[in-house]
Amino acid sequence: MKLQINNTFSKELPADKNLENSRRQVTDACFSYVTPKKTENPEVLHVSDEMLNELGISKEESSSSDFLHVFTGNTVYQDTHPYAMCYGGHQFGNWAGQLGDGRAINLFEVNYNNKQWAVQLKGAGETPYSRSADGLAVLRSSIREYLCSEAMHHLGIPTTRALSLSLSGDKVLRDVLYNGNPAYEKGAIVCRTAPNFIRFGSFEIHSARKNNDILKQLADYTISQFYPEIKSSGKDKYLDFFIEVRNRTIDMIIHWQRVGFVHGVMNTDNMSIMGLTIDYGPYGWLEGYDLSWTPNTTDAQHRRYRYGNQSYIGLWNLFQLANALYPLVEEVDPLQKLLEEYNPIYEEKYLDMMRGKLGLKSAQLNDKEIIGKLEETLQLIETDMTIFFRSLGQINKTDSNSDAIGKIKEAFYSEIEYKGETKQHWEDWFKLYIERLQKETLSDTERLTYMNTINPKYVLRNYMAQLAIDKADKGEYELINELYTLLKKPYDEQPVFQKWFAKRPEWARNKVGCSMLSCSS
C-alpha cells in the first residue's frame, strides 16, 4: 500500500516540545506527537469504496494486513509521525479552556488527484488532551459516526468523511446514561477524513492565551492551504477569511435544516473552520417536526442545541471566532459588521431553501407567509418531516384539499388527532399552497422531479442505526452494509429498500439510542 503523503499541518505549525504522552496543558503548540494504542485483535468491519478511491487505495489493498494495521493504529505508516491537535472551546455557552483531540489521532495527510485529505483515527488511544478519559471509542458510537458521515455526504451536506470502521478487539468501559451503571462494550475505531480537522476552538485557544504569534501562524496556514482564493493582505486577509467561514457555516446549517438534521453538540470545538459537519456524537434527524427537539440528553433541560436554535448558535459561535481573530484585525467595527450580516444572509438562504422543499421555483410576495404557516401547522399534530416533504411532491395543482391531505396523511403519527382546529389549519394551509402552485410554470411531473432532488426519501433515523448496532453487538454486520448502500442514494426511490421509508416505530419512541443519546461514546 503506497500512499502519497504530504504532511503540511505538522510541518508548518509548531509542535509540542514535550514528547511524553501525559495529560497536561500544552502551550506554544498546535499539536502533540502521539502513538496510537496497539489493539488486542483488530478487525475491519466495513470500508468506504468511495474514500478508498479518494485516497488512492485499491479494493485489494483494503483487504491487506497493511491496511488493517495502519488504519487501526497498530502500525505507524513509514516516515509519518501521528499527532493530536490542540484546541479549546466554548461548551454549552461556557469557555472550557484547553480541550484538544482527546480520542482522535491524526495519522498523516494524503495528496491524491489534487485533493488533500487529513486522515485521523477516532478511538485509538489516549493523548495529552484526554483529561480523565481513555481515548477509546465503542462500537455503537463508531457505527453511528461511520454511517452518518457518509450518509451526510450523499445528502449533499458538507461533512467529514469516513474510510473504515474496525473492531479493536478490546473491551471498553462506558456508562451509557451517566447513571452509575457502567458496562464493558466492544471497542471500535473509525478512520475519518477531511481536508482538515481545524476547528473554531483551534483559534480560540491561542487567542485566549494571548499567543498571537501562533494564532497568526495558524490563520496564515489555514488561508494559504484551504482558502487560496483569498489574495488580500494585512487585516483584510483575516476579514476575508472570516467572511468565507461565516458563509460556509451558514450554508452548512441551511443544509441541516433542509433535511431535519440536529447536530446535538454545537460547541465551538465541534465547529469546522471549513464549514463541515464534524464530530458525530448525539446527533439525530427529526421524526415528528419539532423545533424544540434535541437528541442530546446532556442538553435536555435547556435545549440550547435544539433544531430551531441551530442558526442562532451558528452566529453565537461565529462571535467567538471573531473574538479569537480580533488580535489579527485589531478593529471591532469590521468584524461586527460581518456578524450583523449573518441573519439577513441566513434568512434569505433559508427562504430559498424552503421554496425548494415546496417545489416553488419562482419567488412570490406571500411565500414567507406560506412557509411560516406550514411550520406552525406541522407542529399541531406529530408529523414526520421526511415523509411529509417527500410526499408533498405528489400533490397536483388541480387537487382538492382532501385529495392533497390524503397524499401526506401517512406522515401523521396519529391520525386520531387530525380533527377540529388542527384539521382546519391543515385545510387552510393546503388551500394556500395549491393556489400558490398554480402560479408556477413547472408541470406537476417536473415539480415532483425537482422536489425529489431536495427532499430525501431516506435518512439515517436513530432507530435504523440502533438496529444495526444491536445486530453488530451479536456479531452480525450485514445491516451496516445494507444501510451504507441505502444511504448512498438517499434521493432515489430504491424499491428494494422501501421498508426504510417509514415512520419511527412506536417501540423506538423512548428507547435508549433511538430517541435521545448521551455524549458517552
C-alpha positions as CSV (number, residue, x, y, z in Angstrom):
1,M,0.0,0.0,0.0
2,K,1.7,3.1,-1.3
3,L,0.2,6.4,-0.2
4,Q,1.1,9.9,-1.5
5,I,1.9,11.5,1.9
6,N,2.2,15.3,2.2
7,N,2.1,16.4,5.8
8,T,1.6,20.2,5.8
9,F,0.0,20.7,9.2
10,S,2.8,19.1,11.3
11,K,5.5,20.6,9.1
12,E,4.3,24.2,9.0
13,L,3.0,24.7,12.5
14,P,4.7,24.5,15.9
15,A,4.8,21.1,17.7
16,D,4.6,20.4,21.4
17,K,8.2,20.1,22.6
18,N,7.2,17.6,25.4
19,L,7.1,14.2,23.8
20,E,5.6,12.4,26.8
21,N,2.0,11.2,26.3
22,S,0.9,12.6,29.7
23,R,-2.3,14.6,30.3
24,R,-1.3,18.2,30.7
25,Q,-1.8,21.8,29.5
26,V,0.0,22.1,26.2
27,T,1.3,25.6,25.4
28,D,3.0,27.2,22.5
29,A,2.0,24.4,20.1
30,C,-0.7,23.4,17.7
31,F,-0.3,19.7,18.2
32,S,1.5,17.0,20.2
33,Y,3.1,13.9,18.8
34,V,1.5,10.6,20.0
35,T,1.5,7.0,19.0
36,P,-1.8,5.1,18.7
37,K,-2.6,2.3,21.1
38,K,-1.9,-1.2,19.9
39,T,-5.1,-3.3,20.0
40,E,-5.7,-6.8,21.0
41,N,-7.3,-8.3,17.9
42,P,-8.3,-5.7,15.3
43,E,-10.8,-6.5,12.5
44,V,-12.0,-4.3,9.7
45,L,-15.8,-4.4,9.5
46,H,-16.5,-2.1,6.7
47,V,-14.7,0.2,4.2
48,S,-16.0,3.1,2.1
49,D,-15.2,2.3,-1.5
50,E,-15.5,6.0,-2.4
51,M,-12.9,7.0,0.2
52,L,-10.6,4.3,-1.0
53,N,-10.7,5.9,-4.4
54,E,-10.2,9.4,-2.9
55,L,-7.0,8.3,-1.1
56,G,-5.6,6.2,-4.0
57,I,-6.1,2.8,-2.2
58,S,-7.3,-0.2,-4.3
59,K,-10.0,-2.6,-3.2
60,E,-7.5,-5.3,-3.0
61,E,-5.2,-3.3,-0.7
62,S,-8.1,-2.6,1.7
63,S,-8.2,-6.4,2.4
64,S,-4.5,-6.5,3.2
65,S,-2.9,-6.8,6.7
66,D,-1.1,-3.5,6.0
67,F,-4.4,-1.7,5.6
68,L,-5.8,-3.4,8.8
69,H,-2.8,-2.4,10.9
70,V,-2.3,1.1,9.6
71,F,-6.0,2.1,9.9
72,T,-6.5,0.6,13.4
73,G,-3.3,2.3,14.7
74,N,-1.2,-0.9,15.1
75,T,1.4,0.2,12.6
76,V,2.7,3.7,12.0
77,Y,2.9,4.3,8.3
78,Q,6.5,4.7,7.1
79,D,8.1,8.2,7.6
80,T,5.0,9.6,9.3
81,H,4.5,10.9,12.9
82,P,0.9,10.7,14.3
83,Y,-0.3,13.6,16.4
84,A,-3.2,15.0,18.4
85,M,-4.3,18.6,17.8
86,C,-4.5,21.3,20.5
87,Y,-7.6,23.4,20.7
88,G,-10.0,25.0,23.2
89,G,-13.7,25.7,23.0
90,H,-17.0,27.0,24.4
91,Q,-19.1,24.1,25.6
92,F,-22.8,24.8,26.1
93,G,-22.0,28.5,26.2
94,N,-19.1,28.4,28.7
95,W,-15.4,28.7,28.0
96,A,-13.9,25.3,28.8
97,G,-10.2,26.2,28.2
98,Q,-8.0,23.6,26.6
99,L,-9.8,20.6,25.1
100,G,-7.9,19.1,22.1
101,D,-8.0,15.7,20.5
102,G,-8.8,13.5,23.5
103,R,-9.6,10.4,21.5
104,A,-8.6,11.4,17.9
105,I,-5.1,10.8,16.5
106,N,-4.1,12.3,13.1
107,L,-2.1,9.7,11.1
108,F,-1.0,11.7,8.1
109,E,-2.2,13.8,5.1
110,V,-2.7,12.2,1.7
111,N,-2.5,14.3,-1.5
112,Y,-4.1,12.4,-4.3
113,N,-5.7,13.7,-7.6
114,N,-5.0,17.2,-6.5
115,K,-7.0,16.8,-3.3
116,Q,-5.6,17.0,0.2
117,W,-7.0,14.6,2.9
118,A,-6.2,14.6,6.6
119,V,-6.6,11.0,7.9
120,Q,-7.5,10.5,11.5
121,L,-8.3,7.7,13.8
122,K,-11.1,8.1,16.4
123,G,-10.8,5.8,19.4
124,A,-7.2,4.9,19.0
125,G,-6.0,5.7,22.5
126,E,-5.2,8.4,24.9
127,T,-3.4,11.7,24.1
128,P,-2.2,14.7,26.2
129,Y,-5.7,16.1,25.7
130,S,-7.6,13.0,27.0
131,R,-8.1,14.5,30.5
132,S,-9.6,11.8,32.7
133,A,-10.8,9.7,29.7
134,D,-9.2,6.7,28.0
135,G,-9.2,7.9,24.4
136,L,-11.1,4.9,23.2
137,A,-14.5,4.6,21.4
138,V,-17.1,1.9,21.4
139,L,-18.8,0.1,18.6
140,R,-22.2,1.8,18.9
141,S,-20.9,5.3,18.6
142,S,-18.5,4.3,15.9
143,I,-21.2,2.7,13.7
144,R,-23.2,5.9,14.1
145,E,-20.3,8.1,13.0
146,Y,-19.2,5.9,10.2
147,L,-22.7,5.6,8.6
148,C,-23.7,9.2,9.3
149,S,-20.7,11.0,7.9
150,E,-21.1,9.0,4.6
151,A,-24.9,9.5,4.6
152,M,-24.5,13.3,5.0
153,H,-22.1,13.4,2.1
154,H,-24.6,11.8,-0.2
155,L,-27.3,14.1,1.0
156,G,-25.1,16.9,-0.3
157,I,-24.2,18.3,3.1
158,P,-20.6,19.5,3.8
159,T,-19.1,16.9,6.1
160,T,-16.1,15.0,7.2
161,R,-16.0,11.5,5.6
162,A,-15.2,8.0,6.9
163,L,-12.8,5.5,5.4
164,S,-13.2,2.5,7.6
165,L,-15.0,1.0,10.6
166,S,-13.0,-1.5,12.7
167,L,-13.2,-3.5,15.9
168,S,-10.3,-3.1,18.2
169,G,-10.8,-6.4,19.8
170,D,-10.6,-4.7,23.2
171,K,-13.4,-4.1,25.7
172,V,-14.2,-0.5,26.7
173,L,-16.0,0.5,29.9
174,R,-18.8,3.0,29.4
175,D,-21.7,4.4,31.4
176,V,-24.3,4.9,28.6
177,L,-26.7,7.1,30.6
178,Y,-24.3,8.6,33.1
179,N,-26.4,6.9,35.9
180,G,-23.7,4.9,37.7
181,N,-24.2,1.7,35.7
182,P,-21.0,1.3,33.6
183,A,-20.6,-1.8,31.5
184,Y,-18.0,-3.2,29.1
185,E,-18.7,-2.8,25.4
186,K,-16.9,-3.7,22.2
187,G,-14.1,-1.2,21.4
188,A,-14.0,0.2,17.9
189,I,-12.1,2.7,15.7
190,V,-13.3,4.9,12.9
191,C,-10.9,6.2,10.4
192,R,-12.2,9.6,9.3
193,T,-11.0,12.0,6.7
194,A,-11.4,15.7,5.8
195,P,-9.4,18.4,4.1
196,N,-8.5,19.3,7.7
197,F,-9.8,19.0,11.2
198,I,-9.2,22.6,12.3
199,R,-12.0,24.0,14.5
200,F,-13.1,27.4,15.7
201,G,-11.6,26.3,19.0
202,S,-8.2,25.9,17.3
203,F,-8.0,29.7,17.1
204,E,-9.7,30.4,20.4
205,I,-7.1,28.6,22.5
206,H,-4.2,30.7,21.2
207,S,-6.1,33.9,21.4
208,A,-7.2,33.2,24.9
209,R,-3.6,32.6,25.9
210,K,-2.6,35.8,24.1
211,N,-0.2,33.8,21.9
212,N,-0.7,36.0,18.9
213,D,2.3,34.6,17.0
214,I,0.9,31.1,16.9
215,L,-2.6,32.5,16.2
216,K,-1.2,34.3,13.1
217,Q,0.7,31.2,12.0
218,L,-2.4,29.1,12.2
219,A,-4.5,31.6,10.4
220,D,-1.9,32.1,7.6
221,Y,-1.5,28.4,7.2
222,T,-5.3,27.8,7.0
223,I,-5.8,30.5,4.4
224,S,-2.8,29.5,2.2
225,Q,-3.7,25.8,2.3
226,F,-7.5,25.9,2.2
227,Y,-8.6,29.3,1.1
228,P,-6.2,30.1,-1.8
229,E,-8.8,32.3,-3.4
230,I,-8.1,34.9,-0.7
231,K,-5.5,37.2,-2.2
232,S,-5.8,40.2,0.1
233,S,-3.1,41.2,2.7
234,G,-2.9,42.7,6.2
235,K,-6.0,42.8,8.3
236,D,-8.2,42.5,5.1
237,K,-6.9,38.9,4.6
238,Y,-8.3,37.9,8.0
239,L,-11.6,39.7,7.4
240,D,-12.0,37.9,4.1
241,F,-11.2,34.6,5.8
242,F,-13.9,35.3,8.4
243,I,-16.4,36.1,5.6
244,E,-15.7,32.7,4.0
245,V,-16.0,30.8,7.2
246,R,-19.2,32.7,8.1
247,N,-20.8,31.9,4.7
248,R,-19.8,28.2,4.8
249,T,-21.2,27.9,8.3
250,I,-24.5,29.4,7.1
251,D,-24.6,27.0,4.1
252,M,-23.9,24.0,6.3
253,I,-26.7,24.9,8.8
254,I,-29.2,25.6,5.9
255,H,-28.5,22.1,4.7
256,W,-29.1,20.7,8.2
257,Q,-32.4,22.4,8.4
258,R,-33.3,21.2,4.9
259,V,-33.1,17.6,5.9
260,G,-34.1,17.9,9.6
261,F,-30.6,17.1,10.9
262,V,-29.8,18.1,14.5
263,H,-26.1,18.1,15.4
264,G,-26.7,18.0,19.1
265,V,-23.4,19.4,20.3
266,M,-22.6,22.7,18.5
267,N,-19.8,23.6,20.9
268,T,-17.1,25.8,19.2
269,D,-14.6,22.9,19.4
270,N,-17.1,21.0,17.2
271,M,-17.3,23.7,14.5
272,S,-15.1,23.2,11.5
273,I,-13.2,26.1,10.0
274,M,-14.2,24.6,6.6
275,G,-17.9,24.7,7.3
276,L,-18.0,20.9,7.5
277,T,-20.3,18.8,9.8
278,I,-17.8,17.4,12.3
279,D,-17.9,15.2,15.4
280,Y,-20.9,13.0,15.2
281,G,-21.9,12.5,18.8
282,P,-25.6,12.6,19.9
283,Y,-27.0,13.7,16.6
284,G,-30.4,12.8,15.1
285,W,-33.0,13.5,12.4
286,L,-36.4,15.0,13.3
287,E,-39.0,12.3,13.4
288,G,-42.0,14.5,14.3
289,Y,-41.4,18.1,13.1
290,D,-40.4,19.8,16.4
291,L,-38.4,23.0,16.6
292,S,-37.6,22.3,20.2
293,W,-36.1,18.8,19.7
294,T,-32.5,17.9,20.6
295,P,-31.0,14.4,20.5
296,N,-28.6,15.2,23.4
297,T,-29.5,14.0,26.9
298,T,-26.9,16.5,28.3
299,D,-28.9,19.3,26.7
300,A,-32.4,18.0,27.6
301,Q,-33.1,20.7,30.2
302,H,-32.1,23.9,28.4
303,R,-32.2,22.6,24.8
304,R,-29.5,25.0,23.7
305,Y,-28.8,22.9,20.6
306,R,-32.4,22.2,19.5
307,Y,-33.3,22.1,15.9
308,G,-34.9,25.5,15.8
309,N,-31.9,27.2,17.5
310,Q,-29.2,25.9,15.2
311,S,-28.9,29.1,13.2
312,Y,-28.6,31.2,16.3
313,I,-25.9,29.0,17.7
314,G,-24.0,29.3,14.4
315,L,-24.0,33.1,14.9
316,W,-23.1,32.8,18.5
317,N,-20.1,30.6,17.6
318,L,-19.0,33.0,14.9
319,F,-19.0,35.7,17.6
320,Q,-16.5,33.6,19.5
321,L,-14.4,33.1,16.4
322,A,-14.5,36.8,15.7
323,N,-13.2,37.4,19.2
324,A,-10.4,34.9,18.6
325,L,-9.4,36.6,15.3
326,Y,-9.6,40.1,16.8
327,P,-5.8,40.3,17.6
328,L,-5.1,39.9,13.9
329,V,-7.6,42.6,12.8
330,E,-7.3,45.0,15.8
331,E,-10.6,46.6,14.9
332,V,-14.1,45.8,16.3
333,D,-16.3,47.5,13.7
334,P,-15.4,45.5,10.6
335,L,-15.9,42.2,12.5
336,Q,-19.1,43.4,14.0
337,K,-20.4,44.4,10.6
338,L,-19.7,41.0,9.2
339,L,-21.6,39.4,12.1
340,E,-24.5,41.7,11.6
341,E,-24.8,40.5,8.0
342,Y,-25.3,36.9,9.2
343,N,-29.1,37.0,9.9
344,P,-30.1,38.7,6.6
345,I,-28.0,36.2,4.7
346,Y,-29.3,33.2,6.6
347,E,-32.9,34.3,6.3
348,E,-32.6,34.8,2.5
349,K,-31.0,31.4,2.1
350,Y,-33.5,29.7,4.4
351,L,-36.4,31.2,2.4
352,D,-34.9,30.0,-0.9
353,M,-34.3,26.5,0.6
354,M,-37.8,26.2,1.8
355,R,-39.2,27.3,-1.5
356,G,-37.2,24.4,-3.0
357,K,-38.7,22.0,-0.5
358,L,-42.2,23.2,-1.5
359,G,-41.4,23.0,-5.2
360,L,-41.5,26.7,-5.8
361,K,-39.1,27.9,-8.5
362,S,-40.3,31.5,-8.6
363,A,-40.4,34.0,-5.8
364,Q,-43.8,35.5,-4.7
365,L,-44.6,38.0,-2.0
366,N,-46.6,35.6,0.2
367,D,-44.0,32.8,0.2
368,K,-42.8,33.8,3.6
369,E,-46.4,33.6,5.0
370,I,-47.0,30.2,3.4
371,I,-43.7,28.8,4.9
372,G,-44.4,30.3,8.3
373,K,-47.9,28.9,8.4
374,L,-46.7,25.5,7.3
375,E,-44.1,25.4,10.1
376,E,-46.8,26.2,12.6
377,T,-49.2,23.6,11.2
378,L,-46.6,20.9,11.1
379,Q,-46.4,21.1,14.9
380,L,-50.1,20.8,15.6
381,I,-50.0,17.1,15.1
382,E,-46.9,14.9,15.2
383,T,-45.9,14.9,11.6
384,D,-42.9,13.0,10.2
385,M,-40.7,15.6,8.5
386,T,-39.0,13.4,6.0
387,I,-42.2,11.6,4.9
388,F,-44.2,14.8,4.7
389,F,-41.9,16.7,2.4
390,R,-41.2,13.7,0.2
391,S,-44.9,13.0,-0.1
392,L,-45.7,16.7,-0.8
393,G,-44.3,16.3,-4.3
394,Q,-47.2,14.0,-5.2
395,I,-49.7,16.9,-5.0
396,N,-51.1,18.2,-8.2
397,K,-52.2,21.8,-9.0
398,T,-55.7,20.5,-9.6
399,D,-56.0,18.6,-6.3
400,S,-58.7,19.4,-3.8
401,N,-57.8,20.0,-0.2
402,S,-58.9,16.5,0.8
403,D,-57.0,14.9,-2.1
404,A,-53.9,16.7,-1.1
405,I,-54.2,15.8,2.6
406,G,-54.8,12.2,1.7
407,K,-51.4,12.2,0.0
408,I,-49.5,13.3,3.0
409,K,-51.5,11.6,5.8
410,E,-49.0,8.8,6.0
411,A,-46.7,11.3,7.7
412,F,-49.0,11.7,10.7
413,Y,-48.0,9.6,13.7
414,S,-51.6,9.5,14.9
415,E,-54.5,10.3,12.6
416,I,-56.9,10.3,15.5
417,E,-55.6,13.8,16.4
418,Y,-56.4,15.1,12.9
419,K,-59.7,16.8,13.8
420,G,-61.2,20.1,14.9
421,E,-58.9,23.1,14.8
422,T,-55.9,21.0,13.7
423,K,-57.9,19.7,10.7
424,Q,-59.0,23.3,9.8
425,H,-55.4,24.6,9.9
426,W,-54.3,21.9,7.6
427,E,-57.1,22.5,5.1
428,D,-56.4,26.3,5.2
429,W,-52.8,25.7,4.5
430,F,-53.4,23.4,1.6
431,K,-55.7,25.9,0.1
432,L,-53.0,28.5,0.2
433,Y,-50.4,26.0,-1.1
434,I,-52.4,24.8,-4.1
435,E,-53.3,28.3,-5.1
436,R,-49.6,29.1,-4.9
437,L,-48.7,26.1,-7.1
438,Q,-51.0,27.4,-9.8
439,K,-48.7,30.4,-10.2
440,E,-45.8,28.1,-11.1
441,T,-44.8,27.2,-14.7
442,L,-43.5,23.8,-13.8
443,S,-45.8,20.9,-14.6
444,D,-46.7,18.6,-11.8
445,T,-44.3,15.9,-13.1
446,E,-41.5,18.4,-13.5
447,R,-42.1,19.8,-10.0
448,L,-42.1,16.3,-8.5
449,T,-38.7,15.5,-10.1
450,Y,-37.3,18.8,-8.8
451,M,-38.6,18.3,-5.3
452,N,-37.2,14.8,-5.1
453,T,-33.7,16.2,-5.6
454,I,-34.2,18.4,-2.5
455,N,-36.4,16.3,-0.1
456,P,-34.6,13.0,0.6
457,K,-36.6,9.8,0.8
458,Y,-34.1,8.1,3.2
459,V,-32.2,9.5,6.1
460,L,-30.3,7.7,8.9
461,R,-33.0,7.7,11.5
462,N,-31.8,6.8,15.0
463,Y,-33.8,3.7,15.2
464,M,-32.2,2.4,12.0
465,A,-28.7,3.0,13.4
466,Q,-29.7,1.3,16.6
467,L,-30.9,-1.8,14.8
468,A,-27.5,-2.0,13.1
469,I,-25.8,-1.5,16.5
470,D,-28.0,-4.3,18.1
471,K,-27.1,-6.7,15.3
472,A,-23.4,-5.8,15.5
473,D,-23.3,-6.5,19.2
474,K,-24.3,-10.0,18.3
475,G,-21.5,-10.2,15.7
476,E,-23.9,-9.7,12.7
477,Y,-22.7,-6.9,10.5
478,E,-24.8,-7.3,7.3
479,L,-27.2,-4.4,8.3
480,I,-24.3,-2.0,8.4
481,N,-23.7,-2.7,4.8
482,E,-27.4,-2.5,3.9
483,L,-27.8,0.9,5.5
484,Y,-24.5,2.1,3.9
485,T,-25.8,1.0,0.5
486,L,-29.2,2.6,1.0
487,L,-27.8,5.9,2.2
488,K,-25.6,6.3,-0.9
489,K,-28.7,7.2,-2.9
490,P,-31.0,9.0,-0.4
491,Y,-33.0,10.8,-3.1
492,D,-33.7,7.7,-5.3
493,E,-36.8,5.6,-4.8
494,Q,-34.9,2.3,-4.3
495,P,-37.9,0.0,-4.2
496,V,-35.8,-2.8,-2.7
497,F,-35.3,-0.6,0.4
498,Q,-38.9,0.7,0.6
499,K,-39.3,-0.7,4.2
500,W,-36.9,2.1,5.4
501,F,-39.3,4.8,4.1
502,A,-41.3,4.6,7.3
503,K,-42.1,6.5,10.4
504,R,-40.2,5.7,13.6
505,P,-41.8,2.6,15.1
506,E,-43.5,3.0,18.4
507,W,-41.1,0.7,20.2
508,A,-38.3,3.2,19.4
509,R,-40.1,6.3,20.8
510,N,-38.3,6.2,24.2
511,K,-35.7,3.5,23.6
512,V,-32.1,4.4,24.5
513,G,-30.2,5.2,21.3
514,C,-33.4,5.9,19.3
515,S,-34.9,9.0,21.0
516,M,-32.0,10.8,22.7
517,L,-28.4,9.9,23.2
518,S,-25.6,10.9,25.6
519,C,-22.1,12.0,24.9
520,S,-20.7,8.8,26.5
521,S,-19.2,7.4,23.3
